[in-house]
Amino acid sequence: MAAGVVRDAERPPGQAAGRDGRRRAVIYKRNKIYHTDVTVNGVRYRQSLGTGNWQEAQRRQKELIASILEGKAAPPAGRGSFANLPLEDALDEFVQGRVGRVSERTTQIDRERAKVLKRILGKTLVRKIDAATIRTYQEKRKAEGVSGRTINLEVTLIRQILKRAKRWSVIADEVENLPENRNAVGRVLTREQKLLLFQTASSKPEWEVAYCAAVVAVNTTCRKVELLNLRWSDVDLFERVLFVRRSKTEAGHRAIPLNDEAMAAFSRLRRRAEALGGGAPEHFVFPTCEHGAVDFTKPQKGFRTSWRSLVKAAGKTAGREAAWAVLHAGGRIGAAKAAWKRAAGAFAGFRFHDLRHQSITEMAEAGVPEAAMQSIAGHLSKKMLDHYSHVRMAAKRQAVQALGGGLIVAEPEGERATGKVN
């Protein structure tokens, strides 16, 4: 059939193309592909059927009409409609429209997630986003090493955009969240591993900012987002107090006393800022630096590159020392390799956020009360509080073992008292 020729579609049983305009369906061909023009209950749908085969085009049109009648079809996107916007423009409009109706922190998080979505899907029209598009996005983010939890939160923003465009219901059943690891509280290094990590971090000038940030984090329980949003007006070096005004939750806003190590780190950062022409109260403690130019009015995006490099270097050092110890003791090469792998494995995947768990765990082991821990660390979930209470009990058990002094001989396991009194 020639391009542009209109052909009446085969009507589903019981459906007449009435003159009242409530239901009408035609199929036409354009550039060798069949398209449909369907009107149901006064609403007009025009779209490609994605095939050049007449029988297949009829079948797909029937499916479209059925989905419209069931309320599962996306409404038509007119010129200038929200659904017809590129995702990058739709995200800007959506986030800006929520300002004043959601918290400032929520707006900030939305903008951070929108940056990633724009980078990967920014030019895609909202009406073109389907389940396959979202699955491709999930796979790409997984390949970048992003956690399932983070990817799911980013997809939530896509879902909100599609809901506003009245297109989410069409694909909702085909989109699945990625598995999330919600059981891990966090990793903690031994004292020796911790010292090696910070010795490594202090060994190179290019790691100095990440090193100082890590020292502050492990001595204050601060999250990365809290450090990145610190301004010098939030750091009182005379009263030795840090004020957290931007956090993950409202409960994270708090005042934290600074110990000697945290003070030393802030002093070093202060000297660096003043040497570069910064240090004003409104300036960020961790300013952005792009192409060698420091902008104190914008916060640094993160410490990921430096942090991963120094953690990897610490793992290599630990592995080398462990392997050498085995060889020095007369061990075989195989045993030395195994020792290297075990020692280096303790550092593999150690995140900057794990420094927060490191400091809270050390407080729990020292017997710090839960109320004081909450005051310093901000919000702690019930799961985390339960975890740290077990840490405190384990530390107490280890402490009381030192009290024994051969005062009584322990009975064999099978002969211990049952608790019954004769």
ZIJO-V675278 format. One record per backbone hydrogen bond with DSSP energy under -0.5 kcal/mol. CO is the residue of the C=O (numbers start at 1). NH is the residue of the N-H. If there is no record, write none. Layout:
co:CO nh:NH
co:CO nh:NH
This chain:
co:2 nh:5
co:5 nh:29
co:7 nh:27
co:12 nh:15
co:14 nh:16
co:16 nh:18
co:18 nh:21
co:21 nh:42
co:22 nh:41
co:24 nh:39
co:25 nh:9
co:26 nh:37
co:27 nh:7
co:28 nh:35
co:29 nh:4
co:30 nh:33
co:33 nh:30
co:34 nh:49
co:34 nh:50
co:35 nh:28
co:36 nh:47
co:37 nh:26
co:38 nh:45
co:39 nh:24
co:40 nh:43
co:42 nh:44
co:43 nh:40
co:45 nh:38
co:47 nh:36
co:51 nh:34
co:53 nh:57
co:54 nh:58
co:55 nh:59
co:56 nh:60
co:57 nh:61
co:58 nh:62
co:59 nh:63
co:60 nh:64
co:61 nh:65
co:62 nh:66
co:63 nh:67
co:64 nh:68
co:65 nh:69
co:66 nh:70
co:67 nh:72
co:67 nh:73
co:68 nh:71
co:76 nh:78
co:78 nh:81
co:81 nh:84
co:82 nh:85
co:83 nh:127
co:85 nh:126
co:86 nh:89
co:86 nh:90
co:87 nh:91
co:88 nh:92
co:89 nh:93
co:90 nh:94
co:91 nh:95
co:92 nh:96
co:93 nh:97
co:94 nh:98
co:95 nh:98
co:95 nh:99
co:96 nh:99
co:98 nh:101
co:98 nh:102
co:102 nh:100
co:103 nh:107
co:104 nh:108
co:105 nh:109
co:106 nh:110
co:107 nh:111
co:108 nh:112
co:109 nh:113
co:110 nh:114
co:111 nh:115
co:112 nh:116
co:113 nh:117
co:114 nh:118
co:115 nh:119
co:116 nh:120
co:117 nh:121
co:118 nh:122
co:121 nh:124
co:122 nh:88
co:124 nh:87
co:125 nh:128
co:126 nh:129
co:128 nh:130
co:130 nh:134
co:131 nh:135
co:132 nh:136
co:133 nh:137
co:134 nh:138
co:135 nh:139
co:136 nh:140
co:137 nh:141
co:138 nh:142
co:139 nh:143
co:140 nh:144
co:141 nh:146
co:142 nh:145
co:147 nh:151
co:148 nh:152
co:149 nh:153
co:150 nh:154
co:151 nh:155
co:152 nh:156
co:153 nh:157
co:154 nh:158
co:155 nh:159
co:156 nh:160
co:157 nh:161
co:158 nh:162
co:159 nh:163
co:160 nh:164
co:161 nh:165
co:162 nh:167
co:162 nh:168
co:163 nh:166
co:166 nh:75
co:167 nh:170
co:167 nh:171
co:168 nh:171
co:168 nh:172
co:171 nh:174
co:171 nh:175
co:172 nh:175
co:174 nh:176
co:180 nh:182
co:190 nh:194
co:191 nh:195
co:192 nh:196
co:193 nh:197
co:194 nh:198
co:195 nh:199
co:196 nh:200
co:197 nh:201
co:198 nh:202
co:200 nh:203
co:201 nh:204
co:204 nh:207
co:205 nh:208
co:207 nh:211
co:208 nh:212
co:209 nh:213
co:210 nh:214
co:211 nh:215
co:212 nh:216
co:213 nh:217
co:214 nh:218
co:215 nh:219
co:216 nh:220
co:217 nh:220
co:217 nh:221
co:223 nh:227
co:224 nh:228
co:225 nh:229
co:227 nh:230
co:230 nh:285
co:230 nh:286
co:231 nh:234
co:232 nh:235
co:234 nh:236
co:234 nh:243
co:235 nh:237
co:236 nh:240
co:236 nh:241
co:240 nh:258
co:241 nh:236
co:242 nh:244
co:242 nh:256
co:243 nh:245
co:244 nh:254
co:249 nh:252
co:250 nh:253
co:252 nh:254
co:254 nh:244
co:256 nh:242
co:259 nh:263
co:260 nh:264
co:261 nh:265
co:262 nh:266
co:263 nh:267
co:264 nh:268
co:265 nh:269
co:266 nh:270
co:267 nh:271
co:268 nh:272
co:269 nh:273
co:270 nh:274
co:271 nh:275
co:272 nh:276
co:273 nh:278
co:274 nh:277
co:280 nh:283
co:281 nh:233
co:283 nh:232
co:285 nh:287
co:286 nh:300
co:288 nh:295
co:290 nh:293
co:292 nh:294
co:293 nh:290
co:294 nh:296
co:295 nh:288
co:295 nh:298
co:296 nh:284
co:298 nh:288
co:303 nh:307
co:304 nh:308
co:305 nh:309
co:306 nh:310
co:307 nh:311
co:308 nh:312
co:309 nh:313
co:310 nh:314
co:311 nh:315
co:312 nh:316
co:313 nh:317
co:314 nh:318
co:315 nh:319
co:316 nh:320
co:317 nh:321
co:318 nh:322
co:319 nh:323
co:320 nh:324
co:321 nh:325
co:322 nh:326
co:323 nh:327
co:324 nh:328
co:325 nh:329
co:326 nh:331
co:327 nh:330
co:332 nh:336
co:333 nh:337
co:334 nh:338
co:335 nh:339
co:336 nh:340
co:337 nh:341
co:338 nh:342
co:339 nh:343
co:340 nh:344
co:341 nh:345
co:342 nh:346
co:343 nh:346
co:344 nh:347
co:344 nh:348
co:347 nh:350
co:349 nh:351
co:351 nh:354
co:352 nh:355
co:353 nh:356
co:353 nh:357
co:354 nh:358
co:355 nh:359
co:356 nh:360
co:357 nh:361
co:358 nh:362
co:359 nh:363
co:360 nh:364
co:361 nh:365
co:362 nh:366
co:363 nh:368
co:364 nh:367
co:369 nh:373
co:370 nh:374
co:371 nh:375
co:372 nh:376
co:373 nh:377
co:374 nh:378
co:381 nh:385
co:382 nh:386
co:383 nh:387
co:384 nh:388
co:385 nh:389
co:386 nh:390
co:387 nh:391
co:388 nh:392
co:389 nh:393
co:390 nh:394
co:391 nh:395
co:392 nh:396
co:393 nh:397
co:394 nh:398
co:395 nh:399
co:396 nh:400
co:397 nh:401
co:398 nh:402
co:399 nh:402
co:400 nh:403
co:401 nh:404
co:408 nh:410
co:412 nh:415
co:413 nh:416
co:420 nh:422
